[in-house]
Amino acid sequence: SQQGEEDPQALSIQEGENATMNCSYKTSINNLQWYRQNSGRGLVHLILIRSNEREKHSGRLRVTLDTSKKSSSLLITASRAADTASYFCATDAGSNYQLIWGAGTKLIIKP
Amino acid sequence: DTAVSQTPKYLVTQMGNDKSIKCEQNLGHDTMYWYKQDSKKFLKIMFSYNNKELIINETVPNRFSPKSPDKAHLNLHINSLELGDSAVYFCASSQDLGSLGAQYFGPGTRLLVL
């Protein structure tokens, strides 16, 4: 079942601008993860944030988590053409031993 | 050097045929998964195995049968292929089942049933 919902579904920005994507989920979680999928490729793990963390950074990526609002955001700063991809959030959402995936945000960086 | 590999990358076949997709991971992970991604990019878990033991078997037609000969391999056999089976199938692995940490994906197998 799909728990996470990414917003927006698609985002097109100019190279160099910042891109922000949001993810909302429905039930309590232990962690939330973000993945990137380039066209025609497999998903690549970007960052994992635990429920007791509010913010995490990795290079140009910044992830925030608000467990009271059941939402997370992924910020990509100084975007590059190579950031063009679909971005997915996934949550552990309970003890069913599976990640629950969102539908993804398609990000296009215009040169 | 590839962490999670799948073969074949592309598979075009006729309805009614039987086909297999192979997956191998060299990360030393205990848990492996099969996912189906449809044309709208929705990712759906099909199966997961932990140390060769089936853990998750979502609502998947029994024409799909996974097999794990050892914890580094998880193959997927599909009988009597149907048009609706056309999708991209991803294999993935993670260190263990309980932590539900990062999953590492293969490049995908693009299946087209004609």
Backbone of each chain as ProteinMPNN parsed JSONL, in Angstrom:
{"seq_chain_A": "SQQGEEDPQALSIQEGENATMNCSYKTSINNLQWYRQNSGRGLVHLILIRSNEREKHSGRLRVTLDTSKKSSSLLITASRAADTASYFCATDAGSNYQLIWGAGTKLIIKP", "coords_chain_A": {"N_chain_A": [[0.852, -1.193, 0.0], [0.395, 2.308, -0.572], [1.788, 4.664, 1.407], [3.246, 7.022, 1.753], [3.031, 10.279, 0.418], [4.145, 12.222, -2.094], [4.83, 15.619, -2.777], [5.42, 18.386, -4.795], [3.85, 16.557, -7.568], [5.29, 16.901, -9.852], [8.084, 18.921, -10.725], [9.659, 21.704, -12.066], [12.551, 23.469, -12.53], [15.007, 26.122, -12.818], [18.451, 25.577, -13.484], [20.672, 25.826, -10.782], [18.872, 26.953, -9.038], [17.065, 26.311, -5.953], [15.512, 23.24, -4.993], [12.574, 21.984, -3.617], [10.968, 19.283, -2.145], [8.176, 17.542, -0.841], [6.966, 15.19, 1.567], [4.343, 13.318, 2.819], [2.981, 11.283, 5.397], [1.077, 8.615, 6.977], [0.957, 6.993, 9.325], [2.663, 6.337, 12.479], [6.243, 6.357, 12.542], [9.535, 4.814, 12.434], [11.72, 5.48, 10.944], [12.459, 7.532, 8.064], [13.057, 7.558, 4.624], [14.794, 8.852, 1.781], [14.954, 8.496, -1.721], [16.536, 8.473, -4.953], [15.727, 8.25, -8.386], [17.069, 7.936, -11.414], [16.267, 8.319, -14.873], [15.383, 5.298, -16.332], [16.901, 3.801, -14.601], [17.844, 2.06, -11.53], [16.661, 2.601, -8.121], [18.318, 4.863, -5.936], [19.638, 5.11, -2.765], [19.417, 7.984, -0.771], [19.282, 9.386, 1.747], [18.673, 8.787, 5.198], [16.482, 9.456, 7.792], [15.899, 9.469, 11.212], [13.171, 8.978, 13.525], [13.6, 10.472, 15.802], [15.116, 12.548, 14.997], [15.422, 15.823, 13.624], [16.482, 17.175, 11.509], [18.656, 16.621, 8.757], [21.729, 16.513, 6.979], [23.323, 16.088, 3.811], [25.806, 16.665, 1.831], [24.633, 18.602, -0.8], [22.089, 18.142, -0.053], [19.292, 18.498, 2.077], [17.37, 17.287, 4.61], [14.329, 17.412, 6.334], [12.308, 16.537, 9.139], [9.132, 16.348, 10.446], [7.506, 15.041, 12.878], [5.161, 15.553, 14.209], [3.513, 16.653, 12.334], [3.578, 14.675, 10.567], [5.272, 14.686, 8.283], [7.826, 15.255, 5.808], [10.573, 16.969, 4.315], [12.552, 17.382, 1.414], [15.305, 19.124, 0.476], [17.099, 20.328, -2.2], [19.915, 22.02, -2.802], [21.289, 24.612, -4.929], [20.777, 23.494, -7.59], [21.567, 21.081, -10.155], [21.888, 20.01, -13.584], [22.217, 17.272, -13.539], [20.711, 16.503, -11.393], [18.223, 15.999, -12.264], [15.615, 13.832, -12.04], [13.508, 11.278, -10.569], [12.167, 11.5, -7.324], [11.764, 9.711, -4.379], [10.025, 9.098, -1.335], [10.189, 6.953, 1.519], [8.815, 5.021, 4.117], [9.11, 3.214, 7.241], [6.951, 2.502, 8.807], [5.678, 0.754, 10.858], [5.486, -2.736, 11.815], [5.674, -4.49, 9.694], [7.769, -5.331, 8.232], [8.399, -4.059, 5.822], [9.098, -1.426, 3.522], [7.148, 1.452, 2.989], [6.141, 3.1, 0.165], [6.143, 6.298, -1.459], [4.568, 8.013, -4.239], [6.319, 9.478, -5.683], [8.239, 12.381, -6.776], [8.693, 14.078, -9.723], [11.501, 15.601, -10.83], [12.72, 18.196, -12.787], [15.5, 19.734, -14.068], [16.245, 22.611, -15.619], [18.6, 23.637, -18.027]], "CA_chain_A": [[0.0, 0.0, 0.0], [1.133, 3.552, -0.647], [1.52, 5.528, 2.527], [3.814, 8.333, 1.525], [2.57, 11.046, -0.729], [5.055, 13.305, -2.385], [4.219, 16.834, -3.299], [4.466, 18.202, -5.903], [4.066, 15.387, -8.413], [6.337, 17.273, -10.8], [8.689, 20.211, -10.419], [10.622, 22.1, -13.09], [13.219, 24.699, -12.093], [16.243, 26.468, -13.525], [19.712, 25.142, -12.868], [21.17, 26.79, -9.804], [17.835, 27.223, -8.038], [16.83, 25.253, -4.958], [14.313, 22.426, -5.227], [12.013, 21.425, -2.382], [9.926, 18.275, -2.309], [7.579, 17.186, 0.435], [6.427, 13.845, 1.705], [3.483, 13.154, 3.99], [2.686, 9.884, 5.689], [-0.143, 8.525, 7.776], [1.095, 6.351, 10.632], [3.94, 6.63, 13.137], [7.38, 5.724, 11.867], [10.844, 4.8, 13.08], [12.588, 6.265, 10.079], [11.975, 7.916, 6.737], [14.188, 7.566, 3.698], [14.627, 9.448, 0.454], [15.675, 7.822, -2.8], [16.517, 9.1, -6.27], [15.708, 7.329, -9.51], [17.309, 8.522, -12.72], [15.484, 7.668, -15.915], [15.89, 4.016, -16.795], [17.834, 3.217, -13.638], [17.305, 1.652, -10.236], [16.618, 3.642, -7.099], [19.541, 5.061, -5.168], [19.368, 5.643, -1.434], [20.041, 9.29, -0.542], [19.421, 9.785, 3.132], [17.726, 8.211, 6.143], [16.321, 10.292, 8.981], [15.17, 8.719, 12.233], [12.033, 9.72, 14.078], [14.051, 11.404, 16.85], [15.922, 13.593, 14.356], [14.594, 16.849, 12.982], [17.112, 17.649, 10.285], [19.869, 15.905, 8.4], [22.345, 17.056, 5.778], [24.299, 15.283, 3.091], [26.205, 17.461, 0.668], [23.646, 19.639, -1.14], [20.768, 17.685, 0.374], [18.882, 18.756, 3.454], [16.089, 16.639, 4.892], [13.723, 17.722, 7.627], [11.238, 15.636, 9.541], [8.225, 16.87, 11.459], [6.659, 13.891, 13.207], [3.837, 16.022, 14.655], [2.727, 16.867, 11.113], [3.777, 13.488, 9.732], [5.746, 15.145, 6.977], [9.258, 15.436, 5.624], [10.901, 17.685, 3.089], [13.896, 17.209, 0.844], [15.761, 20.325, -0.199], [18.329, 20.216, -2.976], [20.394, 23.384, -3.047], [22.127, 24.847, -6.113], [20.478, 22.33, -8.422], [22.351, 20.835, -11.37], [21.168, 19.206, -14.575], [22.306, 15.862, -13.134], [19.715, 16.221, -10.351], [16.981, 15.608, -12.931], [15.313, 12.462, -11.627], [12.339, 11.159, -9.694], [12.572, 11.373, -5.929], [10.767, 8.95, -3.626], [10.201, 8.902, 0.089], [9.747, 5.643, 1.989], [8.78, 4.931, 5.576], [9.02, 1.839, 7.74], [5.507, 2.432, 9.089], [5.166, -0.38, 11.604], [6.3, -3.948, 11.942], [5.369, -5.42, 8.619], [9.026, -5.621, 7.551], [8.502, -3.54, 4.479], [9.012, 0.018, 3.36], [5.967, 1.957, 2.292], [6.688, 4.065, -0.781], [5.319, 7.318, -2.074], [4.443, 7.94, -5.701], [7.464, 10.158, -6.281], [8.211, 13.71, -7.4], [9.575, 14.137, -10.883], [12.215, 16.884, -10.827], [13.429, 18.529, -14.031], [16.363, 20.914, -13.938], [16.459, 23.192, -16.946], [19.934, 24.267, -18.093]], "C_chain_A": [[0.879, 1.23, 0.0], [0.807, 4.37, 0.577], [2.017, 6.931, 2.245], [3.204, 8.985, 0.303], [3.529, 12.188, -0.936], [4.3, 14.463, -3.024], [5.352, 17.799, -3.631], [4.729, 16.9, -6.66], [5.181, 15.655, -9.408], [6.8, 18.683, -10.487], [9.742, 20.511, -11.472], [11.23, 23.433, -12.677], [14.465, 24.933, -12.932], [17.446, 25.944, -12.742], [20.217, 26.253, -11.937], [20.149, 27.135, -8.737], [17.76, 26.063, -7.047], [15.53, 24.534, -5.276], [13.853, 21.854, -3.9], [10.878, 20.472, -2.713], [9.439, 17.861, -0.931], [7.014, 15.781, 0.396], [5.553, 13.82, 2.945], [3.167, 11.673, 4.165], [1.592, 9.817, 6.738], [0.047, 7.948, 9.176], [2.47, 6.655, 11.219], [5.049, 5.801, 12.505], [8.59, 5.662, 12.782], [11.858, 5.577, 12.247], [11.917, 6.555, 8.755], [13.196, 8.029, 5.836], [13.79, 8.283, 2.41], [15.52, 8.714, -0.539], [15.555, 8.645, -4.075], [16.483, 8.015, -7.328], [15.914, 8.116, -10.8], [16.575, 7.694, -13.764], [16.142, 6.365, -16.358], [16.828, 3.324, -15.833], [17.107, 2.726, -12.389], [17.321, 2.806, -9.248], [17.931, 3.668, -6.324], [19.179, 5.709, -3.834], [20.129, 6.948, -1.237], [20.311, 9.535, 0.927], [18.338, 9.113, 3.97], [17.672, 9.126, 7.356], [15.45, 9.54, 9.977], [14.121, 9.606, 12.882], [12.44, 10.692, 15.175], [14.971, 12.496, 16.305], [14.998, 14.579, 13.661], [15.153, 17.29, 11.642], [18.373, 16.85, 10.046], [20.395, 16.457, 7.091], [23.249, 16.015, 5.141], [24.649, 16.033, 1.819], [25.208, 18.576, 0.402], [22.223, 19.261, -0.724], [20.515, 18.047, 1.825], [17.492, 18.155, 3.624], [15.604, 17.084, 6.254], [12.593, 16.729, 7.878], [10.435, 16.287, 10.645], [7.241, 15.752, 11.795], [5.28, 14.336, 13.691], [2.918, 16.257, 13.458], [2.804, 15.675, 10.172], [4.209, 13.912, 8.32], [7.26, 15.314, 6.995], [9.465, 16.262, 4.358], [12.341, 17.389, 2.699], [14.228, 18.479, 0.07], [17.061, 20.013, -0.922], [18.768, 21.636, -3.302], [21.259, 23.432, -4.3], [21.982, 23.704, -7.114], [21.335, 22.302, -9.692], [21.518, 19.998, -12.323], [21.143, 17.73, -14.169], [21.328, 15.504, -12.017], [18.367, 15.856, -10.953], [16.729, 14.13, -12.688], [13.953, 12.464, -10.939], [12.831, 10.899, -8.292], [11.422, 10.731, -5.144], [11.079, 9.002, -2.135], [9.652, 7.519, 0.45], [9.809, 5.622, 3.501], [8.68, 3.465, 6.005], [7.642, 1.527, 8.288], [5.063, 1.14, 9.768], [6.012, -1.622, 11.461], [6.047, -4.961, 10.849], [6.597, -5.746, 7.77], [9.051, -5.167, 6.105], [8.452, -2.027, 4.52], [7.739, 0.357, 2.613], [6.409, 3.153, 1.46], [5.658, 5.094, -1.225], [5.349, 7.163, -3.576], [5.549, 8.707, -6.415], [7.184, 11.554, -6.78], [9.183, 13.686, -8.548], [10.18, 15.531, -10.952], [12.95, 17.051, -12.145], [14.207, 19.809, -13.8], [16.676, 21.411, -15.345], [17.803, 23.916, -16.989], [19.839, 25.752, -18.416]], "O_chain_A": [[1.995, 1.198, 0.519], [-0.35, 4.741, 0.773], [1.305, 7.91, 2.466], [2.904, 8.335, -0.699], [3.707, 13.029, -0.055], [3.288, 14.292, -3.704], [6.205, 18.01, -2.769], [5.727, 16.223, -6.41], [5.93, 14.747, -9.768], [6.022, 19.528, -10.045], [10.611, 19.684, -11.746], [10.512, 24.416, -12.493], [14.916, 24.049, -13.661], [17.441, 25.884, -11.513], [20.188, 27.438, -12.27], [20.518, 27.564, -7.644], [18.313, 24.987, -7.275], [14.573, 25.135, -5.764], [14.653, 21.303, -3.144], [9.956, 20.806, -3.457], [10.209, 17.837, 0.029], [6.639, 15.26, -0.655], [5.981, 14.258, 4.013], [3.098, 10.917, 3.196], [1.22, 10.834, 7.323], [-0.63, 8.368, 10.114], [3.342, 7.174, 10.522], [4.823, 4.699, 12.005], [8.659, 6.372, 13.785], [12.741, 6.246, 12.785], [10.939, 5.91, 8.377], [14.239, 8.538, 6.247], [12.624, 8.311, 2.016], [16.664, 8.363, -0.248], [14.607, 9.41, -4.255], [17.134, 6.979, -7.186], [15.037, 8.869, -11.224], [16.301, 6.512, -13.556], [17.32, 6.344, -16.715], [17.49, 2.355, -16.206], [15.908, 2.952, -12.222], [17.915, 3.853, -9.504], [18.562, 2.637, -6.093], [18.496, 6.732, -3.793], [21.33, 7.021, -1.497], [21.436, 9.854, 1.314], [17.221, 8.898, 3.5], [18.711, 9.523, 7.885], [14.385, 9.035, 9.621], [14.183, 10.832, 12.795], [11.709, 11.642, 15.457], [15.537, 13.275, 17.072], [13.929, 14.213, 13.173], [14.417, 17.72, 10.755], [19.068, 16.452, 10.981], [19.625, 16.824, 6.203], [23.854, 15.183, 5.818], [23.885, 16.037, 0.854], [24.959, 19.407, 1.276], [21.271, 19.984, -1.017], [21.39, 17.924, 2.682], [16.564, 18.473, 2.881], [16.373, 17.129, 7.215], [12.012, 16.167, 6.951], [10.985, 16.724, 11.656], [6.261, 15.543, 11.08], [4.322, 13.569, 13.592], [1.703, 16.084, 13.552], [2.175, 15.663, 9.114], [3.594, 13.544, 7.32], [7.879, 15.49, 8.045], [8.634, 16.251, 3.45], [13.212, 17.178, 3.542], [13.524, 18.856, -0.866], [18.007, 19.498, -0.326], [18.064, 22.366, -4.0], [21.878, 22.44, -4.686], [22.959, 23.03, -7.442], [21.758, 23.332, -10.216], [20.553, 19.352, -11.913], [20.166, 17.026, -14.425], [21.134, 14.324, -11.724], [17.459, 15.445, -10.23], [17.529, 13.28, -13.079], [13.333, 13.511, -10.754], [13.798, 10.164, -8.09], [10.27, 11.155, -5.238], [12.239, 8.956, -1.725], [8.769, 6.99, -0.225], [10.75, 6.145, 4.098], [8.233, 2.602, 5.248], [7.21, 0.376, 8.234], [4.14, 0.489, 9.28], [7.159, -1.542, 11.02], [6.195, -6.164, 11.064], [6.478, -6.364, 6.712], [9.659, -5.819, 5.256], [7.856, -1.425, 5.413], [7.314, -0.37, 1.715], [6.984, 4.106, 1.986], [4.469, 4.8, -1.349], [6.049, 6.31, -4.121], [5.694, 8.592, -7.632], [6.06, 11.885, -7.159], [10.349, 13.325, -8.386], [9.466, 16.52, -11.113], [13.701, 16.174, -12.571], [13.653, 20.83, -13.394], [17.294, 20.711, -16.147], [18.113, 24.711, -16.102], [20.862, 26.431, -18.508]]}, "seq_chain_B": "DTAVSQTPKYLVTQMGNDKSIKCEQNLGHDTMYWYKQDSKKFLKIMFSYNNKELIINETVPNRFSPKSPDKAHLNLHINSLELGDSAVYFCASSQDLGSLGAQYFGPGTRLLVL", "coords_chain_B": {"N_chain_B": [[32.054, -5.408, -9.57], [29.556, -4.423, -9.242], [26.915, -3.846, -7.009], [24.243, -4.825, -6.658], [22.966, -6.907, -8.967], [21.097, -7.624, -11.911], [19.669, -9.868, -14.234], [17.824, -10.71, -17.167], [18.421, -7.391, -18.575], [16.552, -6.396, -20.308], [13.49, -7.789, -21.409], [11.559, -9.238, -23.703], [8.657, -10.787, -24.597], [6.251, -13.311, -25.548], [2.775, -13.495, -24.735], [1.739, -15.929, -22.38], [4.098, -17.307, -22.25], [6.847, -18.628, -20.221], [9.108, -17.153, -18.005], [12.274, -16.192, -16.505], [13.894, -14.12, -14.066], [17.0, -13.11, -12.891], [18.773, -12.388, -9.859], [21.463, -11.011, -8.069], [23.374, -10.235, -5.197], [26.273, -8.68, -3.897], [26.844, -7.653, -1.454], [26.781, -8.814, 0.968], [24.427, -8.817, 2.35], [21.538, -9.722, 4.329], [18.888, -9.689, 3.567], [16.641, -9.721, 0.848], [14.727, -8.394, -1.914], [11.893, -8.304, -4.14], [10.523, -5.985, -6.331], [7.836, -4.413, -8.101], [7.495, -2.026, -10.612], [5.234, 0.086, -11.976], [3.898, 1.673, -14.979], [3.291, 4.205, -14.126], [5.136, 4.725, -12.269], [4.685, 3.772, -9.708], [5.815, 1.96, -6.948], [5.82, -1.31, -5.964], [5.967, -3.677, -3.423], [6.761, -7.069, -3.841], [7.867, -9.541, -2.96], [9.817, -10.575, -0.111], [12.853, -11.866, 1.13], [14.606, -13.334, 3.814], [17.665, -14.376, 4.71], [17.313, -16.616, 2.998], [14.747, -17.312, 3.612], [11.288, -16.981, 3.067], [9.664, -13.983, 3.694], [7.907, -11.823, 3.168], [5.049, -11.967, 1.231], [3.335, -10.506, -0.847], [0.099, -9.638, -2.214], [0.253, -11.284, -4.807], [-0.077, -12.793, -7.955], [-0.083, -16.388, -8.107], [1.383, -17.209, -10.204], [3.78, -16.066, -10.111], [6.829, -16.946, -8.844], [9.187, -16.845, -6.414], [12.625, -17.687, -5.8], [15.204, -18.57, -3.65], [18.293, -19.559, -3.727], [20.543, -19.18, -2.169], [21.67, -16.767, 0.275], [22.622, -14.686, -1.204], [21.393, -14.616, -3.607], [18.371, -14.1, -5.379], [15.898, -15.196, -7.253], [13.371, -14.758, -9.77], [10.642, -16.352, -11.015], [8.322, -16.456, -13.625], [5.29, -17.684, -14.601], [3.187, -18.431, -17.431], [2.865, -15.81, -18.738], [1.222, -12.642, -18.733], [-0.384, -9.833, -20.364], [-0.623, -7.734, -18.534], [1.527, -8.066, -16.911], [3.594, -6.655, -17.834], [6.084, -4.44, -17.026], [8.541, -2.772, -14.949], [10.835, -4.63, -13.175], [12.35, -4.709, -10.091], [15.097, -5.779, -8.219], [16.239, -5.776, -4.883], [18.328, -5.191, -2.003], [18.941, -5.366, 1.541], [20.653, -4.724, 4.621], [19.673, -6.109, 6.905], [16.584, -7.491, 8.133], [15.164, -6.439, 10.283], [15.936, -3.772, 10.91], [15.128, -2.201, 8.842], [16.598, -0.477, 7.144], [18.593, 1.303, 4.741], [17.928, 0.444, 1.382], [19.311, -1.305, -1.363], [19.285, -1.076, -4.757], [18.912, -3.02, -7.749], [19.556, -2.603, -11.321], [17.19, -2.988, -12.639], [14.742, -4.858, -14.517], [13.302, -4.706, -17.564], [10.291, -5.703, -18.538], [8.386, -6.72, -21.211], [5.388, -7.784, -22.338], [3.953, -9.254, -25.059]], "CA_chain_B": [[31.917, -4.374, -8.561], [28.156, -4.051, -9.105], [26.436, -4.322, -5.735], [23.066, -5.644, -6.929], [22.876, -7.073, -10.421], [19.932, -8.352, -12.41], [19.69, -10.261, -15.641], [18.349, -9.769, -18.164], [17.999, -6.008, -18.414], [15.334, -6.269, -21.099], [12.859, -9.069, -21.676], [10.379, -9.098, -24.541], [8.186, -12.157, -24.757], [4.852, -13.471, -25.907], [1.821, -13.911, -23.716], [1.669, -17.366, -22.17], [5.43, -17.881, -22.019], [7.421, -18.637, -18.874], [10.418, -16.501, -18.008], [12.925, -15.996, -15.205], [14.794, -12.991, -13.864], [17.953, -13.482, -11.836], [19.31, -11.281, -9.07], [22.569, -11.363, -7.176], [23.975, -9.111, -4.47], [27.59, -8.996, -3.324], [27.004, -6.763, -0.306], [26.731, -9.58, 2.206], [23.165, -8.529, 3.025], [20.707, -10.87, 4.68], [17.523, -9.555, 3.071], [16.483, -9.355, -0.567], [13.349, -8.044, -2.257], [11.461, -8.043, -5.509], [9.54, -4.932, -6.48], [7.303, -4.159, -9.439], [7.223, -0.613, -10.826], [4.373, 0.189, -13.145], [4.19, 2.787, -15.899], [3.135, 5.459, -13.387], [6.256, 4.767, -11.326], [4.378, 3.234, -8.385], [6.697, 0.864, -6.571], [5.046, -2.223, -5.134], [6.723, -4.839, -2.952], [6.175, -8.356, -4.2], [8.391, -10.563, -2.053], [11.108, -10.361, 0.512], [13.473, -13.049, 1.695], [15.641, -13.065, 4.787], [18.449, -15.602, 4.846], [16.676, -17.645, 2.16], [13.401, -17.624, 4.095], [10.277, -16.047, 2.588], [9.108, -13.163, 4.763], [6.761, -11.089, 2.652], [4.482, -12.434, -0.022], [2.178, -9.645, -1.022], [-0.934, -10.186, -3.088], [0.845, -11.469, -6.13], [-0.57, -14.058, -8.525], [0.842, -17.496, -7.851], [2.22, -17.424, -11.389], [5.089, -15.529, -9.743], [7.425, -17.77, -7.795], [10.57, -16.508, -6.115], [13.453, -18.779, -5.297], [16.458, -18.063, -3.105], [19.189, -20.702, -3.488], [21.392, -18.778, -1.054], [21.224, -15.427, 0.647], [23.117, -13.705, -2.163], [20.627, -14.734, -4.854], [16.913, -14.193, -5.316], [15.418, -15.245, -8.622], [11.922, -14.638, -9.916], [10.131, -17.091, -12.167], [6.948, -16.065, -13.929], [4.611, -18.621, -15.508], [2.0, -17.998, -18.184], [2.908, -14.351, -18.723], [0.05, -11.907, -19.197], [-0.076, -8.462, -20.792], [-0.525, -6.882, -17.342], [2.803, -8.274, -16.217], [4.557, -5.706, -18.394], [6.49, -3.478, -15.985], [9.955, -2.897, -14.599], [10.997, -5.407, -11.949], [13.59, -4.374, -9.399], [15.596, -6.531, -7.094], [16.916, -4.907, -3.922], [18.787, -5.889, -0.8], [19.246, -4.54, 2.698], [21.537, -5.43, 5.542], [18.865, -7.086, 7.624], [15.147, -7.269, 8.027], [14.578, -5.72, 11.402], [16.233, -2.345, 10.999], [14.502, -1.506, 7.713], [17.471, 0.6, 6.724], [18.736, 1.584, 3.319], [17.842, -0.654, 0.428], [20.17, -1.121, -2.531], [18.515, -1.586, -5.886], [19.521, -3.383, -9.017], [19.23, -1.689, -12.418], [15.848, -3.23, -13.148], [14.487, -5.68, -15.714], [12.133, -4.166, -18.258], [9.561, -6.809, -19.124], [7.302, -6.35, -22.112], [4.659, -8.967, -22.779], [3.201, -8.916, -26.285]], "C_chain_B": [[30.453, -4.016, -8.318], [27.597, -4.665, -7.832], [25.252, -5.271, -5.897], [22.915, -5.711, -8.446], [21.665, -7.923, -10.769], [20.17, -8.719, -13.858], [18.376, -10.96, -15.986], [17.9, -8.34, -17.863], [16.695, -5.745, -19.168], [14.802, -7.669, -21.4], [11.584, -8.802, -22.453], [9.912, -10.5, -24.881], [6.709, -12.176, -25.103], [4.024, -13.881, -24.691], [1.813, -15.438, -23.602], [3.018, -18.022, -21.921], [5.803, -17.864, -20.546], [8.807, -18.012, -18.953], [10.957, -16.359, -16.585], [13.806, -14.769, -15.225], [15.706, -13.375, -12.7], [18.474, -12.235, -11.127], [20.394, -11.8, -8.148], [23.055, -10.104, -6.474], [25.283, -9.566, -3.825], [27.904, -8.116, -2.115], [27.034, -7.513, 1.022], [25.457, -9.339, 3.002], [22.375, -9.806, 3.294], [19.359, -10.874, 3.967], [17.5, -9.095, 1.627], [15.008, -9.216, -0.894], [13.139, -8.089, -3.767], [10.361, -6.996, -5.459], [9.056, -4.897, -7.926], [7.017, -2.666, -9.529], [6.419, -0.478, -12.106], [4.695, 1.452, -13.946], [4.029, 4.146, -15.23], [4.169, 5.601, -12.279], [5.903, 4.305, -9.92], [5.234, 2.005, -8.133], [5.948, -0.038, -5.604], [5.908, -3.411, -4.73], [5.992, -6.109, -3.378], [6.569, -9.413, -3.166], [9.588, -10.015, -1.295], [11.562, -11.672, 1.135], [14.526, -12.608, 2.702], [16.387, -14.375, 5.036], [17.761, -16.798, 4.203], [15.255, -17.986, 2.599], [12.412, -16.565, 3.621], [9.653, -15.309, 3.757], [7.833, -12.465, 4.315], [6.325, -11.723, 1.337], [3.199, -11.657, -0.208], [1.192, -10.289, -1.995], [-0.423, -10.209, -4.521], [0.298, -12.77, -6.683], [0.43, -15.183, -8.323], [1.579, -17.935, -9.109], [3.648, -16.907, -11.132], [5.652, -16.38, -8.617], [8.88, -17.365, -7.602], [11.315, -17.743, -5.638], [14.788, -18.205, -4.851], [17.377, -19.24, -2.807], [20.191, -20.446, -2.363], [21.114, -17.323, -0.79], [21.748, -14.338, -0.283], [22.301, -13.692, -3.455], [19.135, -14.818, -4.566], [16.399, -14.088, -6.748], [13.897, -15.182, -8.634], [11.5, -15.366, -11.179], [8.666, -16.711, -12.369], [6.377, -17.034, -14.96], [3.481, -17.92, -16.244], [1.872, -16.469, -18.2], [1.671, -13.731, -19.35], [0.464, -10.484, -19.561], [0.162, -7.543, -19.592], [0.748, -7.072, -16.543], [3.879, -7.326, -16.736], [4.835, -4.599, -17.378], [8.004, -3.552, -15.873], [10.033, -3.602, -13.255], [12.368, -5.103, -11.358], [13.864, -5.364, -8.283], [16.299, -5.541, -6.165], [17.399, -5.751, -2.754], [18.981, -4.886, 0.319], [19.983, -5.397, 3.708], [20.781, -6.498, 6.339], [17.416, -6.668, 7.581], [14.635, -6.295, 9.083], [14.774, -4.219, 11.383], [15.548, -1.532, 9.916], [15.309, -0.27, 7.326], [17.518, 0.723, 5.218], [18.628, 0.325, 2.482], [18.663, -0.294, -0.811], [19.512, -1.833, -3.705], [19.393, -2.009, -7.045], [19.048, -2.429, -10.11], [17.836, -1.903, -13.01], [15.834, -4.147, -14.364], [13.188, -5.181, -16.327], [11.466, -5.291, -19.025], [8.42, -6.275, -19.98], [6.663, -7.628, -22.629], [3.769, -8.576, -23.951], [2.041, -9.868, -26.525]], "O_chain_B": [[30.13, -3.381, -7.315], [27.772, -5.859, -7.588], [25.248, -6.374, -5.351], [22.755, -4.69, -9.114], [21.268, -8.816, -10.021], [20.794, -7.971, -14.611], [17.862, -11.729, -15.173], [17.076, -8.125, -16.974], [15.849, -4.972, -18.72], [15.569, -8.607, -21.617], [10.64, -8.21, -21.929], [10.683, -11.309, -25.397], [6.011, -11.172, -24.965], [4.515, -14.52, -23.76], [1.873, -16.145, -24.608], [3.085, -19.153, -21.439], [5.173, -17.188, -19.733], [9.582, -18.31, -19.862], [10.211, -16.399, -15.607], [14.389, -14.416, -16.25], [15.258, -13.889, -11.675], [18.596, -11.167, -11.727], [20.274, -12.861, -7.537], [23.138, -9.037, -7.082], [25.387, -10.67, -3.289], [29.066, -7.868, -1.793], [27.282, -6.921, 2.072], [25.41, -9.625, 4.198], [22.515, -10.813, 2.601], [18.755, -11.931, 3.781], [18.243, -8.195, 1.234], [14.15, -9.825, -0.254], [14.073, -7.933, -4.553], [9.414, -7.088, -4.678], [9.768, -5.297, -8.848], [6.38, -2.097, -8.644], [6.866, -0.876, -13.182], [5.63, 2.189, -13.633], [4.574, 5.138, -15.714], [4.076, 6.504, -11.447], [6.729, 4.426, -9.015], [5.361, 1.127, -8.987], [5.495, 0.409, -4.551], [6.506, -4.074, -5.578], [4.768, -6.203, -3.285], [5.718, -10.084, -2.582], [10.284, -9.115, -1.765], [10.753, -12.474, 1.601], [15.247, -11.635, 2.478], [15.81, -15.353, 5.512], [17.649, -17.863, 4.81], [14.626, -18.866, 2.012], [12.675, -15.37, 3.761], [9.169, -15.93, 4.702], [6.811, -12.513, 4.999], [7.141, -11.979, 0.451], [2.123, -12.083, 0.21], [1.449, -11.369, -2.528], [-0.642, -9.292, -5.313], [0.214, -13.76, -5.955], [1.64, -14.964, -8.362], [2.317, -18.92, -9.087], [4.59, -17.264, -11.84], [5.032, -16.52, -7.563], [9.704, -17.519, -8.504], [10.725, -18.704, -5.144], [15.425, -17.447, -5.583], [17.26, -19.86, -1.75], [20.633, -21.376, -1.69], [20.387, -16.69, -1.556], [21.352, -13.18, -0.157], [22.512, -12.83, -4.308], [18.696, -15.506, -3.645], [16.459, -13.027, -7.369], [13.232, -15.505, -7.65], [11.947, -15.037, -12.277], [7.883, -16.652, -11.422], [6.919, -17.181, -16.055], [2.9, -16.952, -15.754], [0.88, -15.917, -17.726], [1.143, -14.218, -20.351], [1.508, -9.992, -19.133], [1.039, -6.68, -19.627], [1.017, -6.322, -15.605], [4.951, -7.21, -16.142], [3.918, -3.91, -16.932], [8.662, -4.294, -16.602], [9.363, -3.204, -12.302], [13.397, -5.221, -12.024], [12.976, -5.732, -7.514], [16.892, -4.569, -6.632], [16.94, -6.874, -2.544], [19.165, -3.694, 0.071], [19.943, -6.626, 3.658], [21.215, -7.647, 6.425], [17.073, -5.611, 7.052], [13.789, -5.443, 8.81], [13.888, -3.469, 11.792], [15.4, -0.317, 10.047], [14.772, 0.83, 7.198], [16.602, 0.302, 4.512], [19.169, -0.723, 2.834], [18.701, 0.859, -1.243], [19.223, -3.028, -3.65], [20.459, -1.444, -7.29], [18.231, -1.545, -9.853], [17.362, -1.083, -13.796], [16.793, -4.201, -15.134], [12.126, -5.224, -15.706], [11.991, -5.776, -20.028], [7.598, -5.481, -19.523], [7.315, -8.448, -23.275], [2.936, -7.676, -23.84], [1.315, -9.721, -27.508]]}, "name": "protein", "num_of_chains": 2, "seq": "SQQGEEDPQALSIQEGENATMNCSYKTSINNLQWYRQNSGRGLVHLILIRSNEREKHSGRLRVTLDTSKKSSSLLITASRAADTASYFCATDAGSNYQLIWGAGTKLIIKPDTAVSQTPKYLVTQMGNDKSIKCEQNLGHDTMYWYKQDSKKFLKIMFSYNNKELIINETVPNRFSPKSPDKAHLNLHINSLELGDSAVYFCASSQDLGSLGAQYFGPGTRLLVL"}
